[in-house]
Amino acid sequence: MPPRPRSGLQKEVLSLYRRGLQNVSSKPDETRENFLLHLRYSFRHPRLTVRDHAAIEHQIRRFTRTLDMLEEPSVRQMSVSGEMIDWWRDQVRTAREKQQAQGQPAGGETGTG
């Protein structure tokens, strides 16, 4: 069965995420981890359902404005909240537990990036 074509909103979200990844790669090596964590967290919070079009459009507008600011060359550092760090640790722990349950060796990322 061929994959379903992406909706306009899906394409917009993926394009925005790619733009965020390009922005992360333009930042100094020592601060990329925080920019990447912010990007990941921003795309997963708040949790939205696929059918919540108004909320998705709002988040797209919000993150577009945020990304416009972060793309400025003068932005060289970013602080991340404890909530973001805790969220990421939970994501890593959950992924490792899934790998172990499937009999795969635990590995991968250990930090925030």
C-alpha positions in Angstrom: 0.0 0.0 0.0 1.6 3.3 -1.0 2.0 6.0 1.7 -0.7 8.6 1.9 0.2 12.0 0.5 1.0 14.6 3.2 -1.5 17.3 4.0 -0.6 21.0 3.6 -0.2 21.3 7.4 2.1 18.3 7.6 4.3 19.7 4.8 4.4 23.1 6.6 5.4 21.5 10.0 8.1 19.4 8.3 9.4 22.4 6.4 9.5 24.4 9.7 11.3 21.6 11.5 13.9 21.4 8.7 14.4 25.1 8.9 14.9 24.7 12.7 17.6 22.0 12.0 19.4 24.3 9.6 19.3 27.0 12.2 20.8 24.6 14.8 23.7 23.8 12.5 24.5 27.5 12.1 25.1 27.9 15.8 28.4 27.4 17.6 29.3 23.8 18.4 29.2 24.3 22.1 25.7 25.7 22.1 24.0 23.5 19.5 22.8 21.0 22.0 20.6 23.6 23.7 19.2 24.8 20.4 18.4 21.3 19.3 16.7 20.5 22.6 14.6 23.6 22.3 13.6 22.6 18.8 12.7 19.1 19.8 10.8 20.2 22.8 9.0 23.0 21.0 7.6 20.6 18.4 6.3 18.2 21.0 4.8 20.6 23.5 2.0 21.0 23.9 0.9 17.6 22.7 -1.6 18.1 19.9 -3.9 15.7 18.1 -3.8 15.4 14.3 -7.3 16.8 14.0 -6.6 20.0 16.1 -6.0 22.2 13.1 -6.5 25.5 14.8 -4.0 24.6 17.6 -1.5 23.3 15.0 -1.8 26.5 12.9 -1.3 28.5 16.1 1.9 26.6 17.0 3.2 27.0 13.4 2.8 30.8 13.7 4.3 30.8 17.1 7.3 28.8 16.2 7.8 30.7 13.0 8.2 33.9 15.0 10.5 32.2 17.4 12.6 30.8 14.6 12.8 34.2 13.0 14.4 35.5 16.2 16.7 32.5 16.6 18.0 32.8 13.1 19.5 36.2 13.8 23.3 35.9 13.7 23.6 37.7 17.0 21.8 34.8 18.8 24.7 32.6 19.8 23.5 31.0 23.0 20.2 29.6 24.4 19.3 28.5 27.9 16.9 25.6 28.3 14.6 25.0 31.3 14.9 22.2 33.7 11.5 21.0 32.4 13.1 20.6 28.9 16.0 18.7 30.3 13.8 16.4 32.4 11.6 15.8 29.3 14.6 14.8 27.2 16.0 12.5 29.9 12.6 10.8 30.0 12.5 10.5 26.2 16.0 8.8 26.2 15.0 6.5 29.1 11.8 5.5 27.3 13.6 4.8 24.1 16.2 2.6 25.9 13.5 0.7 27.7 11.8 0.0 24.3 15.1 -1.2 22.8 15.8 -3.5 25.7 12.2 -4.9 25.5 12.8 -5.7 21.9 16.2 -7.3 22.7 18.3 -4.6 21.0 21.4 -3.3 22.7 20.9 -0.1 24.6 22.9 2.8 23.2 22.4 6.1 21.6 22.3 9.5 23.0 23.1 10.2 26.7 23.1 14.0 26.8 20.6 16.6 25.9 21.4 16.7 22.2 
